[in-house]
Amino acid sequence: MPAEKANGRTKKRCPICGKPAVAASFPFCSERCRDVDLNRWLSGAYAIPASKTDAEDAE
């Protein structure tokens, strides 16, 4: 998501919807987007794929 420049500073964008972030919910634009992100973390949507190591293969 591209960032906007205002007064020489880069404004951050909400990682969920792309709207400008607000200080009260930074780095999100609203409590709704903050809750959407939390739900994604808790449901495992942001899980990092891993491969088995040699030690796990031996077991």
C-alpha positions in Angstrom: 0.0 0.0 0.0 1.5 3.3 -1.0 2.1 6.0 1.7 1.0 9.6 1.2 3.2 12.6 2.0 1.8 15.4 4.1 3.9 18.3 5.5 7.1 16.4 4.5 6.2 13.4 6.6 5.0 10.1 5.3 1.5 9.2 6.4 0.9 5.5 7.1 -2.0 3.6 5.6 -4.2 1.0 7.3 -2.9 -2.5 6.5 -6.4 -3.8 6.3 -8.3 -1.4 4.1 -5.7 1.2 3.0 -7.3 4.3 4.5 -5.1 6.7 6.4 -4.2 5.5 9.9 -5.4 7.5 12.9 -3.4 8.0 16.2 -6.1 6.4 18.4 -6.0 3.0 16.5 -2.5 3.2 15.0 -1.5 1.6 12.6 -5.1 1.1 11.7 -7.8 3.5 10.6 -10.5 2.3 13.0 -11.3 -0.1 15.9 -13.0 -2.3 13.3 -9.9 -2.8 11.3 -7.9 -3.4 14.5 -10.4 -6.1 15.4 -10.3 -7.6 11.9 -6.5 -7.9 12.3 -6.8 -9.4 15.8 -9.3 -12.0 14.4 -6.9 -12.9 11.6 -4.1 -13.5 14.2 -6.3 -15.6 16.5 -7.8 -17.7 13.7 -4.3 -18.6 12.3 -4.7 -16.7 9.0 -1.2 -15.1 9.6 0.5 -18.5 10.3 4.0 -18.8 8.9 4.4 -22.1 7.0 7.2 -24.3 8.3 8.8 -27.4 7.0 9.9 -30.4 9.1 13.4 -30.4 10.4 15.7 -33.5 10.2 15.1 -34.1 13.9 11.3 -34.2 13.4 11.7 -36.6 10.4 13.8 -39.0 12.5 11.0 -39.4 15.1 
